[in-house]
Amino acid sequence: MIPPRLSAILLALVLIHCATAEAGEPQADKPPLNANTLHNRVAYIPAQCYTRTQEGGGHVYNPCYTCHTKPRRPNFINDADLQLSYAFAAPALTNPWTNLFEDRRAAVAAISDEAMQRYIRTSNYVDADGQIIPAERLRQVPADWDYIGDGRWQGFVPDARFQFDDEGFDRDPQGRLTGWRAFGYYPFPSTFWPTNGSTGDVLIRLPEVFRTGLDGKPDLRVYKTNLAIVESLLKEIDIPIDPIEESQLGGVDLDKDGTIGTASRITYDWAPLKERFMWYVGRALKEQKAGRVHVAAGLFPEGTEFLQTVRYVHVDESGDNRLSPRMKELRYARKRRWVNYADLEQQAFAEVKEKVAFPDRLRTVRGNLELGVSNDQGWTYAGMIEDTQGELRPQTYEELVFCVGCHGGVGATRDGIFSFYRKFDPATAHRRGWYHWSQKGLRGTPERIRSDGKPEYAFYLKTNGAGDEYRGNDEVLESFFDPDGQLKPERLERLRTDIATLLFASPQRAMVLNKAYWTIVRDQGFLAGRDATLVPMIQVHPILRPDQATGVKEAVAGF
Protein backbone atom coordinates (compact mmCIF):
# COMPACT_ATOMS: atom_id res chain seq x y z
CA MET A 1 0.00 0.00 0.00
CA ILE A 2 1.30 3.49 -0.89
CA PRO A 3 1.57 5.76 2.17
CA PRO A 4 -0.94 8.68 2.11
CA ARG A 5 1.82 11.33 1.94
CA LEU A 6 3.52 9.66 -1.03
CA SER A 7 0.18 9.09 -2.71
CA ALA A 8 -0.59 12.81 -2.52
CA ILE A 9 2.81 13.66 -3.96
CA LEU A 10 2.37 11.25 -6.87
CA LEU A 11 -1.09 12.59 -7.62
CA ALA A 12 0.23 16.16 -7.66
CA LEU A 13 3.07 15.24 -10.01
CA VAL A 14 0.74 13.38 -12.38
CA LEU A 15 -1.72 16.28 -12.50
CA ILE A 16 1.02 18.82 -13.17
CA HIS A 17 2.51 16.63 -15.92
CA CYS A 18 -0.86 16.11 -17.59
CA ALA A 19 -1.81 19.79 -17.41
CA THR A 20 1.55 20.84 -18.83
CA ALA A 21 1.33 18.31 -21.65
CA GLU A 22 -2.16 19.52 -22.53
CA ALA A 23 -0.95 23.10 -22.66
CA GLY A 24 1.93 22.07 -24.93
CA GLU A 25 4.51 24.04 -22.89
CA PRO A 26 7.98 22.46 -22.97
CA GLN A 27 9.33 23.13 -19.47
CA ALA A 28 12.96 22.74 -20.55
CA ASP A 29 12.79 25.72 -22.92
CA LYS A 30 13.97 29.00 -21.44
CA PRO A 31 13.24 32.26 -23.27
CA PRO A 32 16.10 34.72 -23.92
CA LEU A 33 16.72 37.30 -21.20
CA ASN A 34 15.37 40.19 -23.26
CA ALA A 35 12.14 38.41 -24.20
CA ASN A 36 9.05 40.47 -23.51
CA THR A 37 6.51 37.67 -23.61
CA LEU A 38 5.28 35.43 -20.81
CA HIS A 39 5.93 31.71 -20.63
CA ASN A 40 3.71 31.73 -17.52
CA ARG A 41 0.85 34.10 -18.29
CA VAL A 42 -0.11 34.33 -14.60
CA ALA A 43 3.39 35.01 -13.28
CA TYR A 44 1.94 37.79 -11.11
CA ILE A 45 0.06 35.25 -8.96
CA PRO A 46 2.54 34.02 -6.32
CA ALA A 47 2.98 30.34 -5.53
CA GLN A 48 1.67 30.84 -2.00
CA CYS A 49 -1.79 31.53 -3.40
CA TYR A 50 -2.08 27.84 -4.37
CA THR A 51 -1.72 26.66 -0.76
CA ARG A 52 -4.19 24.08 0.51
CA THR A 53 -6.16 25.59 3.37
CA GLN A 54 -7.97 22.41 4.42
CA GLU A 55 -6.71 19.17 5.89
CA GLY A 56 -8.35 15.92 6.92
CA GLY A 57 -10.47 16.07 10.04
CA GLY A 58 -12.08 19.34 9.04
CA HIS A 59 -9.11 21.52 9.95
CA VAL A 60 -9.06 24.83 8.08
CA TYR A 61 -6.04 27.13 8.02
CA ASN A 62 -5.80 30.68 6.77
CA PRO A 63 -2.40 32.02 5.65
CA CYS A 64 -4.16 34.18 3.06
CA TYR A 65 -5.09 37.02 5.42
CA THR A 66 -1.56 38.43 5.59
CA CYS A 67 -1.75 39.72 2.00
CA HIS A 68 -5.44 39.65 1.15
CA THR A 69 -7.22 41.90 3.59
CA LYS A 70 -9.29 45.02 4.08
CA PRO A 71 -6.79 47.79 3.33
CA ARG A 72 -6.02 51.16 4.84
CA ARG A 73 -6.53 54.09 2.53
CA PRO A 74 -5.04 55.16 0.17
CA ASN A 75 -4.79 51.47 -0.75
CA PHE A 76 -8.31 50.85 -2.03
CA ILE A 77 -7.76 47.21 -3.05
CA ASN A 78 -10.10 45.38 -0.68
CA ASP A 79 -9.33 41.75 -1.48
CA ALA A 80 -10.32 40.15 1.83
CA ASP A 81 -12.76 37.97 -0.13
CA LEU A 82 -9.76 36.05 -1.49
CA GLN A 83 -9.43 34.49 1.97
CA LEU A 84 -12.71 32.67 1.21
CA SER A 85 -12.16 31.35 -2.31
CA TYR A 86 -9.56 30.78 -5.01
CA ALA A 87 -11.10 33.35 -7.36
CA PHE A 88 -8.66 32.75 -10.21
CA ALA A 89 -9.11 33.38 -13.88
CA ALA A 90 -9.44 30.15 -15.88
CA PRO A 91 -5.80 30.16 -17.17
CA ALA A 92 -4.57 30.34 -13.56
CA LEU A 93 -6.39 27.25 -12.31
CA THR A 94 -3.42 25.04 -13.16
CA ASN A 95 -0.56 25.76 -10.79
CA PRO A 96 2.41 26.96 -12.90
CA TRP A 97 4.91 26.87 -10.00
CA THR A 98 6.13 23.33 -10.65
CA ASN A 99 9.29 23.74 -8.56
CA LEU A 100 7.05 23.19 -5.55
CA PHE A 101 6.63 19.57 -6.63
CA GLU A 102 10.33 18.86 -7.15
CA ASP A 103 12.17 16.38 -4.93
CA ARG A 104 15.59 17.98 -4.41
CA ARG A 105 16.98 15.58 -1.83
CA ALA A 106 19.42 13.86 -4.18
CA ALA A 107 20.67 17.14 -5.64
CA VAL A 108 21.07 18.64 -2.16
CA ALA A 109 22.93 15.57 -0.88
CA ALA A 110 25.44 15.96 -3.72
CA ILE A 111 26.45 19.43 -2.47
CA SER A 112 28.99 19.46 0.35
CA ASP A 113 28.56 21.77 3.33
CA GLU A 114 31.99 23.24 2.61
CA ALA A 115 31.08 24.10 -0.98
CA MET A 116 27.84 25.71 0.12
CA GLN A 117 29.55 27.78 2.79
CA ARG A 118 32.23 28.98 0.37
CA TYR A 119 29.55 29.98 -2.10
CA ILE A 120 27.35 32.04 0.23
CA ARG A 121 30.35 33.68 1.90
CA THR A 122 31.66 34.98 -1.44
CA SER A 123 30.17 38.32 -2.38
CA ASN A 124 28.70 38.73 -5.85
CA TYR A 125 28.11 42.44 -5.17
CA VAL A 126 31.50 43.88 -4.18
CA ASP A 127 34.88 42.62 -5.42
CA ALA A 128 38.25 42.61 -3.64
CA ASP A 129 38.96 46.13 -4.86
CA GLY A 130 35.69 47.48 -3.48
CA GLN A 131 34.06 47.84 -6.89
CA ILE A 132 30.33 47.13 -7.27
CA ILE A 133 30.37 44.04 -9.49
CA PRO A 134 26.93 44.36 -11.18
CA ALA A 135 27.54 48.06 -11.86
CA GLU A 136 30.81 47.22 -13.58
CA ARG A 137 29.09 44.54 -15.66
CA LEU A 138 26.50 47.08 -16.78
CA ARG A 139 29.18 49.38 -18.19
CA GLN A 140 29.56 46.94 -21.10
CA VAL A 141 25.99 45.74 -21.42
CA PRO A 142 25.66 42.33 -23.15
CA ALA A 143 23.41 42.22 -26.18
CA ASP A 144 20.81 40.00 -24.50
CA TRP A 145 20.47 42.53 -21.64
CA ASP A 146 20.09 45.49 -23.96
CA TYR A 147 16.34 45.58 -24.48
CA ILE A 148 16.33 49.10 -25.91
CA GLY A 149 19.13 48.16 -28.31
CA ASP A 150 21.26 51.29 -28.04
CA GLY A 151 24.36 49.62 -26.60
CA ARG A 152 24.02 51.12 -23.14
CA TRP A 153 22.08 50.30 -20.00
CA GLN A 154 19.30 52.79 -19.23
CA GLY A 155 17.89 51.06 -16.17
CA PHE A 156 18.85 51.20 -12.50
CA VAL A 157 22.58 50.83 -11.82
CA PRO A 158 23.37 49.53 -8.29
CA ASP A 159 25.16 52.24 -6.29
CA ALA A 160 24.66 51.34 -2.60
CA ARG A 161 27.93 50.53 -0.84
CA PHE A 162 26.42 48.74 2.18
CA GLN A 163 28.80 50.61 4.48
CA PHE A 164 26.69 52.23 7.18
CA ASP A 165 27.40 54.89 9.78
CA ASP A 166 25.90 55.07 13.27
CA GLU A 167 22.65 56.49 11.92
CA GLY A 168 22.14 53.90 9.20
CA PHE A 169 23.33 56.13 6.32
CA ASP A 170 25.23 54.38 3.56
CA ARG A 171 28.58 55.96 2.66
CA ASP A 172 31.05 55.48 -0.16
CA PRO A 173 34.79 54.76 0.40
CA GLN A 174 35.44 58.52 0.68
CA GLY A 175 32.81 58.86 3.42
CA ARG A 176 30.28 60.62 1.21
CA LEU A 177 26.57 59.88 1.54
CA THR A 178 25.01 57.79 -1.22
CA GLY A 179 21.53 58.84 -0.10
CA TRP A 180 20.56 55.32 0.94
CA ARG A 181 19.53 54.73 4.58
CA ALA A 182 18.89 51.35 6.18
CA PHE A 183 16.09 50.70 8.64
CA GLY A 184 15.08 47.86 10.93
CA TYR A 185 11.63 46.38 10.40
CA TYR A 186 9.51 43.38 11.27
CA PRO A 187 9.83 40.72 8.53
CA PHE A 188 6.48 40.11 6.86
CA PRO A 189 4.83 36.78 7.72
CA SER A 190 6.15 34.33 6.68
CA THR A 191 7.90 33.87 3.31
CA PHE A 192 10.59 36.36 4.31
CA TRP A 193 11.47 34.75 7.61
CA PRO A 194 14.99 33.26 7.64
CA THR A 195 13.53 29.95 8.85
CA ASN A 196 11.80 29.71 5.47
CA GLY A 197 14.94 30.14 3.42
CA SER A 198 16.07 33.74 2.97
CA THR A 199 17.46 36.74 4.79
CA GLY A 200 17.12 40.27 3.49
CA ASP A 201 17.34 43.98 4.15
CA VAL A 202 15.74 47.18 2.86
CA LEU A 203 17.14 50.67 2.22
CA ILE A 204 15.25 53.87 1.40
CA ARG A 205 16.41 56.96 -0.50
CA LEU A 206 14.54 60.21 -1.04
CA PRO A 207 15.29 62.46 -4.05
CA GLU A 208 18.08 65.03 -3.87
CA VAL A 209 15.69 67.93 -3.12
CA PHE A 210 14.84 66.23 0.18
CA ARG A 211 18.54 66.05 1.07
CA THR A 212 19.44 69.70 0.50
CA GLY A 213 18.87 72.90 2.44
CA LEU A 214 17.25 76.12 1.30
CA ASP A 215 20.66 77.18 0.01
CA GLY A 216 20.81 74.15 -2.30
CA LYS A 217 23.67 72.51 -0.40
CA PRO A 218 23.54 68.98 1.04
CA ASP A 219 22.21 69.13 4.60
CA LEU A 220 21.98 65.99 6.73
CA ARG A 221 19.65 67.70 9.23
CA VAL A 222 17.22 68.42 6.43
CA TYR A 223 17.40 64.86 5.14
CA LYS A 224 16.84 63.28 8.56
CA THR A 225 13.88 65.57 9.17
CA ASN A 226 12.29 64.82 5.80
CA LEU A 227 12.68 61.08 6.39
CA ALA A 228 10.91 61.51 9.74
CA ILE A 229 8.10 63.44 8.02
CA VAL A 230 7.72 60.63 5.46
CA GLU A 231 7.57 58.10 8.30
CA SER A 232 4.94 60.19 10.09
CA LEU A 233 2.81 60.39 6.96
CA LEU A 234 3.13 56.68 6.18
CA LYS A 235 2.31 55.51 9.70
CA GLU A 236 -0.01 58.44 10.53
CA ILE A 237 1.61 58.92 13.93
CA ASP A 238 3.91 61.38 15.67
CA ILE A 239 7.62 60.67 15.20
CA PRO A 240 10.26 61.69 17.77
CA ILE A 241 13.36 63.43 16.40
CA ASP A 242 16.52 64.94 17.79
CA PRO A 243 15.83 68.57 18.87
CA ILE A 244 16.17 70.94 15.93
CA GLU A 245 15.55 74.63 15.29
CA GLU A 246 12.55 74.99 13.00
CA SER A 247 13.74 78.39 11.78
CA GLN A 248 16.78 76.76 10.17
CA LEU A 249 14.64 74.44 8.04
CA GLY A 250 12.34 76.96 6.39
CA GLY A 251 10.16 78.03 9.29
CA VAL A 252 7.94 74.94 9.30
CA ASP A 253 6.07 74.27 12.56
CA LEU A 254 7.08 70.61 12.77
CA ASP A 255 5.61 69.88 16.20
CA LYS A 256 2.43 71.93 15.57
CA ASP A 257 2.78 73.88 18.81
CA GLY A 258 1.93 77.17 17.12
CA THR A 259 5.43 78.62 17.32
CA ILE A 260 8.65 78.43 15.35
CA GLY A 261 11.09 77.17 17.95
CA THR A 262 12.84 73.96 18.90
CA ALA A 263 11.03 70.80 17.78
CA SER A 264 11.66 67.32 19.18
CA ARG A 265 8.96 65.53 17.25
CA ILE A 266 7.10 65.51 13.96
CA THR A 267 3.43 65.88 14.82
CA TYR A 268 1.10 64.06 12.46
CA ASP A 269 -1.72 66.40 11.53
CA TRP A 270 -2.86 66.05 7.95
CA ALA A 271 -6.48 66.91 7.17
CA PRO A 272 -6.53 69.05 4.01
CA LEU A 273 -10.32 69.33 3.96
CA LYS A 274 -10.01 71.04 7.36
CA GLU A 275 -7.12 73.20 6.18
CA ARG A 276 -4.52 71.24 8.15
CA PHE A 277 -1.38 70.43 6.18
CA MET A 278 2.10 69.01 6.62
CA TRP A 279 5.21 70.40 4.95
CA TYR A 280 8.63 69.08 4.06
CA VAL A 281 11.70 71.16 4.91
CA GLY A 282 14.70 72.57 3.06
CA ARG A 283 14.63 72.70 -0.71
CA ALA A 284 11.77 70.18 -0.79
CA LEU A 285 9.62 72.84 0.91
CA LYS A 286 10.13 75.17 -2.04
CA GLU A 287 9.29 72.38 -4.46
CA GLN A 288 6.19 71.47 -2.47
CA LYS A 289 4.94 75.07 -2.48
CA ALA A 290 5.56 75.18 -6.24
CA GLY A 291 3.40 72.06 -6.70
CA ARG A 292 6.26 69.88 -7.92
CA VAL A 293 6.39 67.77 -4.73
CA HIS A 294 3.27 66.32 -3.16
CA VAL A 295 2.20 65.26 0.33
CA ALA A 296 -0.55 62.87 1.40
CA ALA A 297 -0.99 60.46 4.28
CA GLY A 298 -0.03 56.93 3.30
CA LEU A 299 1.87 57.97 0.17
CA PHE A 300 5.57 58.39 -0.50
CA PRO A 301 6.70 61.49 -2.40
CA GLU A 302 7.53 61.06 -6.07
CA GLY A 303 11.10 59.98 -6.64
CA THR A 304 11.29 57.79 -3.52
CA GLU A 305 13.48 54.71 -4.03
CA PHE A 306 13.74 51.39 -2.21
CA LEU A 307 16.51 48.81 -2.47
CA GLN A 308 15.99 45.29 -1.11
CA THR A 309 18.47 42.45 -1.06
CA VAL A 310 17.40 38.83 -0.74
CA ARG A 311 20.20 36.61 0.51
CA TYR A 312 21.11 33.14 1.70
CA VAL A 313 20.93 32.32 5.42
CA HIS A 314 24.33 32.63 7.07
CA VAL A 315 24.37 31.17 10.59
CA ASP A 316 27.08 32.64 12.83
CA GLU A 317 28.88 30.99 15.73
CA SER A 318 26.16 32.02 18.20
CA GLY A 319 23.42 30.50 16.04
CA ASP A 320 22.02 33.85 14.86
CA ASN A 321 20.84 34.08 11.26
CA ARG A 322 22.73 36.75 9.36
CA LEU A 323 22.85 38.18 5.85
CA SER A 324 25.16 36.21 3.59
CA PRO A 325 27.67 38.22 1.55
CA ARG A 326 26.21 36.60 -1.58
CA MET A 327 22.92 38.01 -2.81
CA LYS A 328 20.16 35.92 -4.32
CA GLU A 329 18.41 39.02 -5.63
CA LEU A 330 18.78 42.78 -5.68
CA ARG A 331 15.35 44.39 -5.91
CA TYR A 332 14.73 48.04 -6.74
CA ALA A 333 11.62 50.22 -6.66
CA ARG A 334 11.19 53.84 -7.69
CA LYS A 335 8.10 56.00 -7.49
CA ARG A 336 8.15 57.62 -10.91
CA ARG A 337 4.95 59.67 -10.71
CA TRP A 338 2.41 60.95 -8.22
CA VAL A 339 -0.99 59.23 -8.15
CA ASN A 340 -3.55 60.85 -5.87
CA TYR A 341 -6.29 59.30 -3.75
CA ALA A 342 -9.02 59.80 -6.34
CA ASP A 343 -7.06 58.11 -9.11
CA LEU A 344 -6.04 55.22 -6.88
CA GLU A 345 -9.63 54.67 -5.81
CA GLN A 346 -10.96 54.91 -9.35
CA GLN A 347 -8.35 52.42 -10.52
CA ALA A 348 -9.26 49.93 -7.78
CA PHE A 349 -12.95 50.18 -8.64
CA ALA A 350 -12.19 49.76 -12.34
CA GLU A 351 -10.31 46.53 -11.59
CA VAL A 352 -13.28 45.19 -9.62
CA LYS A 353 -15.63 46.09 -12.45
CA GLU A 354 -13.40 44.38 -15.01
CA LYS A 355 -13.08 41.27 -12.85
CA VAL A 356 -16.88 40.98 -12.72
CA ALA A 357 -17.37 41.66 -16.43
CA PHE A 358 -14.41 39.61 -17.67
CA PRO A 359 -13.50 37.07 -14.95
CA ASP A 360 -11.01 35.20 -17.12
CA ARG A 361 -9.13 38.22 -18.43
CA LEU A 362 -5.51 38.27 -17.28
CA ARG A 363 -3.59 41.26 -16.01
CA THR A 364 -1.34 43.12 -18.45
CA VAL A 365 1.95 44.35 -16.99
CA ARG A 366 3.83 47.10 -18.83
CA GLY A 367 7.62 47.18 -18.92
CA ASN A 368 10.79 45.26 -19.75
CA LEU A 369 13.98 43.97 -18.12
CA GLU A 370 15.91 47.20 -18.70
CA LEU A 371 13.49 49.87 -17.48
CA GLY A 372 11.52 47.68 -15.09
CA VAL A 373 7.80 47.01 -14.86
CA SER A 374 4.94 49.21 -13.67
CA ASN A 375 2.42 48.41 -10.95
CA ASP A 376 0.06 51.04 -12.46
CA GLN A 377 0.12 52.96 -9.16
CA GLY A 378 3.10 55.16 -9.94
CA TRP A 379 5.86 52.69 -9.10
CA THR A 380 8.43 50.93 -11.27
CA TYR A 381 10.03 47.69 -10.07
CA ALA A 382 13.31 46.31 -11.36
CA GLY A 383 15.87 43.84 -10.12
CA MET A 384 18.78 41.48 -10.56
CA ILE A 385 19.07 37.78 -9.81
CA GLU A 386 21.84 35.16 -9.88
CA ASP A 387 22.94 33.63 -13.16
CA THR A 388 24.28 30.07 -13.42
CA GLN A 389 27.66 31.21 -12.09
CA GLY A 390 26.15 33.11 -9.19
CA GLU A 391 26.76 36.57 -10.66
CA LEU A 392 23.91 39.09 -10.63
CA ARG A 393 22.13 39.61 -13.96
CA PRO A 394 19.01 41.66 -14.79
CA GLN A 395 15.75 39.89 -14.12
CA THR A 396 13.74 39.12 -17.23
CA TYR A 397 10.39 40.70 -17.95
CA GLU A 398 8.63 37.56 -16.70
CA GLU A 399 10.76 37.41 -13.56
CA LEU A 400 9.80 41.04 -12.86
CA VAL A 401 6.11 40.40 -13.48
CA PHE A 402 6.42 38.03 -10.51
CA CYS A 403 6.96 41.12 -8.30
CA VAL A 404 3.91 43.08 -9.42
CA GLY A 405 1.24 40.74 -8.08
CA CYS A 406 2.21 41.53 -4.50
CA HIS A 407 3.41 45.10 -4.90
CA GLY A 408 0.46 46.28 -6.91
CA GLY A 409 -2.47 44.01 -6.28
CA VAL A 410 -3.08 43.20 -2.58
CA GLY A 411 -4.63 44.99 0.38
CA ALA A 412 -1.63 44.57 2.66
CA THR A 413 0.71 47.20 1.22
CA ARG A 414 1.06 50.89 1.96
CA ASP A 415 1.62 52.65 -1.34
CA GLY A 416 2.90 49.47 -2.98
CA ILE A 417 5.55 48.84 -0.29
CA PHE A 418 5.52 46.21 2.47
CA SER A 419 8.50 47.11 4.64
CA PHE A 420 8.46 50.77 5.61
CA TYR A 421 5.21 50.86 7.56
CA ARG A 422 6.63 47.89 9.49
CA LYS A 423 9.72 49.91 10.49
CA PHE A 424 10.53 49.62 14.19
CA ASP A 425 8.91 52.20 16.50
CA PRO A 426 11.25 55.22 16.64
CA ALA A 427 10.10 55.97 20.18
CA THR A 428 11.48 52.69 21.57
CA ALA A 429 13.77 51.08 18.98
CA HIS A 430 17.54 51.07 18.88
CA ARG A 431 18.73 54.21 17.03
CA ARG A 432 15.08 55.06 16.35
CA GLY A 433 15.01 52.07 13.99
CA TRP A 434 17.59 53.54 11.59
CA TYR A 435 20.24 50.86 11.26
CA HIS A 436 21.26 47.90 9.11
CA TRP A 437 21.00 44.25 10.11
CA SER A 438 24.80 44.03 9.93
CA GLN A 439 24.87 46.51 12.83
CA LYS A 440 22.21 44.84 14.95
CA GLY A 441 20.28 41.67 14.16
CA LEU A 442 16.81 40.48 15.11
CA ARG A 443 17.88 38.78 18.33
CA GLY A 444 16.08 40.30 21.33
CA THR A 445 13.46 42.14 19.26
CA PRO A 446 10.03 42.07 20.97
CA GLU A 447 7.01 40.95 19.00
CA ARG A 448 5.01 43.44 16.95
CA ILE A 449 1.50 44.16 18.19
CA ARG A 450 -1.42 44.26 15.75
CA SER A 451 -4.04 47.00 15.75
CA ASP A 452 -6.35 44.67 17.71
CA GLY A 453 -3.76 44.33 20.47
CA LYS A 454 -2.70 40.78 19.59
CA PRO A 455 0.94 39.77 19.07
CA GLU A 456 1.37 39.53 15.29
CA TYR A 457 3.50 36.40 14.89
CA ALA A 458 1.55 34.44 17.51
CA PHE A 459 -1.64 35.41 15.66
CA TYR A 460 -0.14 34.13 12.42
CA LEU A 461 0.85 30.81 13.99
CA LYS A 462 -2.63 30.34 15.43
CA THR A 463 -4.49 31.37 12.28
CA ASN A 464 -2.28 29.41 9.90
CA GLY A 465 -1.48 26.49 12.17
CA ALA A 466 2.10 26.47 10.88
CA GLY A 467 5.18 28.62 10.35
CA ASP A 468 4.90 28.87 6.55
CA GLU A 469 2.18 28.96 3.92
CA TYR A 470 2.94 25.45 2.69
CA ARG A 471 2.83 23.93 6.20
CA GLY A 472 6.17 22.34 5.37
CA ASN A 473 8.42 23.91 8.02
CA ASP A 474 8.75 20.95 10.36
CA GLU A 475 11.18 22.83 12.58
CA VAL A 476 8.56 25.44 13.53
CA LEU A 477 5.83 22.81 13.81
CA GLU A 478 7.86 20.76 16.26
CA SER A 479 9.06 23.78 18.23
CA PHE A 480 5.80 25.74 18.60
CA PHE A 481 3.04 23.12 18.33
CA ASP A 482 2.28 20.09 20.47
CA PRO A 483 1.27 16.72 18.91
CA ASP A 484 -2.39 17.84 18.94
CA GLY A 485 -1.60 20.94 16.92
CA GLN A 486 -1.96 23.33 19.84
CA LEU A 487 0.49 26.15 20.38
CA LYS A 488 2.90 25.75 23.29
CA PRO A 489 2.36 28.58 25.82
CA GLU A 490 5.99 28.62 26.93
CA ARG A 491 7.18 29.11 23.35
CA LEU A 492 4.72 31.97 22.80
CA GLU A 493 5.97 33.58 26.00
CA ARG A 494 9.54 33.56 24.68
CA LEU A 495 8.33 34.83 21.33
CA ARG A 496 6.84 37.93 22.97
CA THR A 497 10.31 39.21 23.91
CA ASP A 498 12.45 37.66 21.17
CA ILE A 499 11.10 37.06 17.68
CA ALA A 500 14.33 35.28 16.73
CA THR A 501 13.05 32.21 18.59
CA LEU A 502 10.59 31.80 15.71
CA LEU A 503 12.23 33.51 12.76
CA PHE A 504 15.69 31.91 12.91
CA ALA A 505 16.51 28.59 11.25
CA SER A 506 18.78 26.04 12.86
CA PRO A 507 22.20 25.61 11.19
CA GLN A 508 21.01 22.29 9.73
CA ARG A 509 17.81 23.73 8.24
CA ALA A 510 19.59 26.80 6.91
CA MET A 511 22.17 24.61 5.16
CA VAL A 512 19.53 22.44 3.50
CA LEU A 513 17.47 25.41 2.30
CA ASN A 514 20.56 27.17 0.98
CA LYS A 515 21.45 24.09 -1.04
CA ALA A 516 17.90 23.66 -2.30
CA TYR A 517 17.85 27.21 -3.63
CA TRP A 518 21.30 26.82 -5.18
CA THR A 519 19.96 23.98 -7.31
CA ILE A 520 17.34 26.39 -8.73
CA VAL A 521 20.10 28.91 -9.50
CA ARG A 522 22.17 26.28 -11.31
CA ASP A 523 19.15 25.27 -13.38
CA GLN A 524 18.03 28.91 -13.86
CA GLY A 525 14.62 27.57 -13.03
CA PHE A 526 13.09 30.75 -11.62
CA LEU A 527 10.17 30.71 -14.05
CA ALA A 528 8.92 27.60 -12.23
CA GLY A 529 9.30 29.18 -8.77
CA ARG A 530 11.87 30.59 -6.35
CA ASP A 531 10.91 28.82 -3.12
CA ALA A 532 13.67 26.88 -1.41
CA THR A 533 11.95 23.53 -0.85
CA LEU A 534 13.54 20.13 -0.28
CA VAL A 535 10.66 17.71 -0.82
CA PRO A 536 7.47 18.03 -2.88
CA MET A 537 4.93 20.25 -1.14
CA ILE A 538 1.79 18.24 -0.56
CA GLN A 539 -0.10 21.19 0.96
CA VAL A 540 -0.29 22.88 -2.42
CA HIS A 541 -3.00 22.57 -5.07
CA PRO A 542 -1.73 21.42 -8.47
CA ILE A 543 -5.11 22.20 -10.04
CA LEU A 544 -8.09 24.20 -8.78
CA ARG A 545 -11.76 24.29 -9.65
CA PRO A 546 -13.33 27.61 -10.70
CA ASP A 547 -14.08 29.70 -7.58
CA GLN A 548 -13.10 26.80 -5.36
CA ALA A 549 -13.83 27.58 -1.70
CA THR A 550 -10.92 27.73 0.71
CA GLY A 551 -13.03 26.55 3.63
CA VAL A 552 -12.38 29.78 5.53
CA LYS A 553 -15.78 31.05 6.66
CA GLU A 554 -14.92 34.55 7.79
CA ALA A 555 -12.14 36.87 6.65
CA VAL A 556 -9.80 38.18 9.33
CA ALA A 557 -7.93 41.46 9.45
CA GLY A 558 -4.34 41.49 8.27
CA PHE A 559 -3.15 44.44 10.36
Order of alpha helices (4+ residues) and beta strands (2+ residues): alpha-beta-alpha-alpha-alpha-beta-beta-beta-alpha-beta-beta-alpha-beta-beta-alpha-beta-beta-beta-beta-alpha-alpha-alpha-alpha-alpha-alpha-beta
